Amino acid sequence: MEERLYDLIFICLPTTPEEEIAKIIATLEQVVAERGGKVEKLEKWGARKMAYRVAKQREGYYVYMSIRGAQTDMIKELERRLKVSDAVIKYMTVRLDEEIKRQQKLVGRRERRARQRPRKSATGTATPTAPTPATPTPPAAAPAGPAPEPAAAAS
């Protein structure tokens, strides 16, 4: 099974002690390790003002985790643990590898179209990518005077 990349962000109550947040993070890291995953990045963003009230709070303590793993039940277990934690008021998990794959596919498609499409010059007219002969070019003008005699074939 291929590895998947996830972003997990959760928000704790602003009054939550630092030790309790550290305990939640340690629990989540342990679940990831048990399921064969890896926490690639962990950032504590600290207390920040939220855009709207969540659980009657205007501020929250944000924690960001970047997780790589192959088992899908790992995320279900992480979300279950976040749901039962009293300190966590909101969380969100986003699967990134599908989005990255989709973006790479779109970039490849754009590049293919760009190669097939004729380029526009500075004057605004399209220049063909391959030269197309419109009419055969006339031979060079013959010099003035009598036409040269063809050489006799040697037998």
C-alpha positions, 0 to 999 in steps of 0.5 A: 500500500502506498504512503499517504501524506496528511496535515492535522491541525487541532485547536485547544482551549486557550486556558489549557496548560502546556503540559496537557498539550504536550501530553496530547501531542505525545499520545498522538505521536504514539498512535502514529508510531504504533500504526507504522506512520511518521510525524514529519513535522510538528509545530506549536503555533500558540494562542491565536485569535479565531475567525469565529467563536468555537465552543464560546471561545474567541482564542485557541491554542493551535498545533500543526502536525504533518503525518505520513503513513500507509494505514487508513485506520491511523487517522480514524484513531487520531480523530477519535482521540482528539474527539474525546479529549476535553481540551481540544475544541476543534480539529481538521485532517486533510489528505495531501497526497491526492491533491499533490497528485492532482496538481502534478497531473494538471501541470503535465496537461498544461505543459502538453497543451503548451507544446501543441499550441502555436506560439504567439509572436510579439506582433500578436500573430501565431507563428507555426511550430513546424515550417509549412511550405505554402508554395514552391519557391521559384528558381533563381533568375537566369543570367541575361544572355544566351542560354548555355548549351547542355553538355553532350553525353559521353558514350 
